[in-house]
Amino acid sequence: MQALLKASRLIDIVNERVGRAVIWLVLAAVLISAGNAIVRKAFNMSSNAMLEIQWYLFSAVFLLGAGYVFLKNAHVRIDFISSHLSPRARNWIDIVGIVVFLGPLCFILIKLSWPLFVNAWTSGEMSQNAGGLIRWPVYFLIPAGMALLLAQAASELIKRFAFLRGAIPDPLGHGEEPTPEDELAREIEAHAKHADEEIR
């Protein structure tokens, strides 16, 4: 179990780093979008390449960030139901969901998208729009994103089984650790209290 948990931690580190890097693509997409809008309005000019890079970046954020979202347990859950279940029940539900739904879905999408990427790579497929971009990078995002998500699914599966065996705390624990938002709220409250005391 310790070897599996070590592998899980390694996967977590990879998805953490990828997720933190991908966050910057949001800023890049916003700046490019704003630049395109300004150039189009001010100079009546446009570039298909600049328009396409926006949805390339948008795709990268969602596909490459999927594993990071799963790592942070920030995906959609029906908390109203899960909050009333025992920790063991919640973890068993996650195990079933990963094994029956998420794992097979990732595998199927990797299998279906890989030939698209290979064909685009070997043929040098380009956008049909004049001045558009080469297509293989955006096709590659699908198998790459699904591989990261599948790896994170394996990591989460290890953690669920480790919890059920009593090796680690509940990975789905609600409210056991403060979120960054909670910590920020506490700091703001502390500063406000300190400022009130100084005024008095």
C-alpha positions as CSV (number, residue, x, y, z in Angstrom):
1,M,0.0,0.0,0.0
2,Q,2.9,2.4,0.8
3,A,4.3,2.0,-2.7
4,L,0.9,2.7,-4.2
5,L,0.5,5.8,-2.0
6,K,3.9,7.0,-3.2
7,A,2.8,6.6,-6.8
8,S,-0.4,8.5,-5.9
9,R,1.6,11.4,-4.5
10,L,3.7,11.5,-7.6
11,I,0.6,11.7,-9.8
12,D,-0.8,14.4,-7.6
13,I,2.4,16.4,-7.9
14,V,2.3,16.2,-11.7
15,N,-1.3,17.3,-11.9
16,E,-0.7,20.0,-9.4
17,R,2.1,21.5,-11.5
18,V,0.2,21.1,-14.8
19,G,-2.9,22.7,-13.2
20,R,-0.9,25.7,-11.9
21,A,0.8,26.2,-15.3
22,V,-2.5,25.9,-17.1
23,I,-4.0,28.7,-15.0
24,W,-1.7,31.2,-16.9
25,L,-3.3,30.1,-20.2
26,V,-6.5,31.9,-18.9
27,L,-4.6,35.1,-18.7
28,A,-3.0,34.6,-22.1
29,A,-6.5,33.9,-23.7
30,V,-7.9,37.1,-22.1
31,L,-5.0,39.2,-23.3
32,I,-5.1,37.8,-26.8
33,S,-8.9,38.2,-26.9
34,A,-8.7,41.8,-25.7
35,G,-5.9,42.6,-28.2
36,N,-7.9,41.1,-31.1
37,A,-10.9,43.2,-30.2
38,I,-8.9,46.4,-29.9
39,V,-7.1,45.8,-33.2
40,R,-10.3,44.9,-35.0
41,K,-12.1,48.0,-33.7
42,A,-9.2,50.5,-34.0
43,F,-7.6,49.3,-37.3
44,N,-10.4,47.2,-38.9
45,M,-7.9,44.3,-39.0
46,S,-8.3,40.7,-37.9
47,S,-6.2,37.5,-37.8
48,N,-7.6,34.0,-38.1
49,A,-4.5,32.6,-36.3
50,M,-5.2,34.9,-33.3
51,L,-8.8,34.0,-33.3
52,E,-8.0,30.3,-33.4
53,I,-5.3,30.5,-30.7
54,Q,-8.1,31.7,-28.3
55,W,-10.0,28.4,-28.6
56,Y,-6.8,26.4,-28.5
57,L,-6.0,28.0,-25.2
58,F,-9.6,27.6,-24.0
59,S,-9.4,23.9,-24.9
60,A,-6.0,23.5,-23.1
61,V,-7.4,25.0,-19.9
62,F,-10.3,22.6,-19.7
63,L,-8.6,19.4,-21.0
64,L,-5.3,19.7,-19.3
65,G,-6.9,21.1,-16.1
66,A,-9.3,18.2,-15.6
67,G,-6.9,16.1,-13.6
68,Y,-6.1,19.2,-11.4
69,V,-9.8,19.8,-10.7
70,F,-10.2,16.1,-9.7
71,L,-7.2,16.4,-7.4
72,K,-8.7,19.4,-5.7
73,N,-12.1,17.7,-5.4
74,A,-13.6,20.8,-7.2
75,H,-15.7,18.9,-9.7
76,V,-19.5,18.8,-9.5
77,R,-20.9,16.8,-6.7
78,I,-24.3,16.5,-5.2
79,D,-23.2,17.7,-1.8
80,F,-26.7,17.8,-0.4
81,I,-26.8,14.0,-0.7
82,S,-23.1,13.1,0.0
83,S,-23.0,15.3,3.1
84,H,-25.6,13.0,4.7
85,L,-23.6,9.8,4.0
86,S,-20.9,8.2,6.1
87,P,-17.2,8.7,5.0
88,R,-17.0,5.0,4.0
89,A,-20.2,5.3,1.9
90,R,-18.9,8.4,0.1
91,N,-15.6,6.7,-0.7
92,W,-17.3,3.6,-1.9
93,I,-19.5,5.7,-4.2
94,D,-16.3,7.4,-5.6
95,I,-14.7,4.0,-6.2
96,V,-17.7,2.8,-8.2
97,G,-17.8,6.0,-10.1
98,I,-14.1,5.9,-11.0
99,V,-14.1,2.2,-12.0
100,V,-17.5,2.1,-13.8
101,F,-17.7,5.5,-15.4
102,L,-14.6,7.7,-15.3
103,G,-11.9,5.2,-16.1
104,P,-13.7,3.6,-19.1
105,L,-14.7,7.1,-20.4
106,C,-11.0,8.3,-20.3
107,F,-9.8,5.1,-21.9
108,I,-12.4,5.4,-24.8
109,L,-11.6,9.0,-25.4
110,I,-7.9,8.4,-25.5
111,K,-8.4,5.5,-27.9
112,L,-10.7,7.5,-30.2
113,S,-8.7,10.7,-30.2
114,W,-5.2,9.3,-30.6
115,P,-5.7,8.4,-34.3
116,L,-7.0,11.9,-35.0
117,F,-3.8,13.4,-33.5
118,V,-1.6,11.0,-35.4
119,N,-3.3,11.7,-38.7
120,A,-3.1,15.4,-38.2
121,W,0.6,15.1,-37.2
122,T,1.6,13.0,-40.2
123,S,-0.4,14.9,-42.8
124,G,0.4,18.4,-41.4
125,E,-3.3,19.2,-41.3
126,M,-3.9,22.9,-41.3
127,S,-7.0,25.0,-40.5
128,Q,-9.3,25.6,-43.4
129,N,-9.4,29.3,-42.6
130,A,-6.9,31.5,-44.4
131,G,-3.9,32.1,-42.1
132,G,-5.2,29.6,-39.6
133,L,-3.1,27.3,-37.3
134,I,-1.8,23.8,-37.7
135,R,-4.2,21.4,-36.1
136,W,-2.2,18.6,-34.4
137,P,-1.5,20.6,-31.2
138,V,-5.2,21.0,-30.4
139,Y,-5.9,17.3,-31.3
140,F,-3.1,16.3,-29.0
141,L,-4.9,18.1,-26.1
142,I,-7.6,15.5,-26.0
143,P,-5.5,12.3,-25.3
144,A,-3.1,14.3,-23.2
145,G,-5.9,15.7,-21.0
146,M,-7.7,12.4,-20.7
147,A,-4.4,10.7,-19.8
148,L,-3.8,13.2,-17.0
149,L,-7.4,12.7,-15.8
150,L,-7.1,8.9,-16.0
151,A,-3.8,9.1,-14.0
152,Q,-5.5,11.2,-11.4
153,A,-8.4,8.8,-11.3
154,A,-5.9,6.0,-10.5
155,S,-4.4,8.2,-7.7
156,E,-7.8,8.9,-6.2
157,L,-8.7,5.2,-6.4
158,I,-5.6,4.4,-4.4
159,K,-6.5,7.0,-1.8
160,R,-10.0,5.7,-1.4
161,F,-8.8,2.2,-0.8
162,A,-6.1,3.4,1.5
163,F,-8.7,5.2,3.6
164,L,-11.0,2.2,3.7
165,R,-8.0,0.1,5.0
166,G,-7.3,2.8,7.6
167,A,-4.0,3.8,6.1
168,I,-4.8,7.5,5.6
169,P,-7.4,10.1,6.7
170,D,-10.6,10.5,4.7
171,P,-9.6,12.1,1.3
172,L,-13.2,13.4,1.0
173,G,-13.3,14.9,4.5
174,H,-15.6,17.9,4.6
175,G,-14.4,20.9,6.6
176,E,-11.4,19.1,8.2
177,E,-8.9,21.5,6.6
178,P,-9.6,25.2,6.0
179,T,-9.8,26.2,2.3
180,P,-7.6,29.1,1.0
181,E,-10.8,31.2,1.0
182,D,-11.4,30.4,4.7
183,E,-7.8,31.3,5.6
184,L,-8.1,34.6,3.6
185,A,-11.4,35.4,5.4
186,R,-9.8,34.8,8.8
187,E,-6.8,37.1,7.9
188,I,-9.2,39.9,6.7
189,E,-11.2,39.5,9.9
190,A,-8.0,39.6,12.0
191,H,-6.8,42.8,10.2
192,A,-10.2,44.5,10.6
193,K,-10.2,43.6,14.3
194,H,-6.7,45.0,14.7
195,A,-7.6,48.2,12.9
196,D,-10.6,48.7,15.1
197,E,-8.4,48.3,18.2
198,E,-5.9,50.8,17.0
199,I,-8.7,53.4,16.2
200,R,-10.0,53.0,19.8
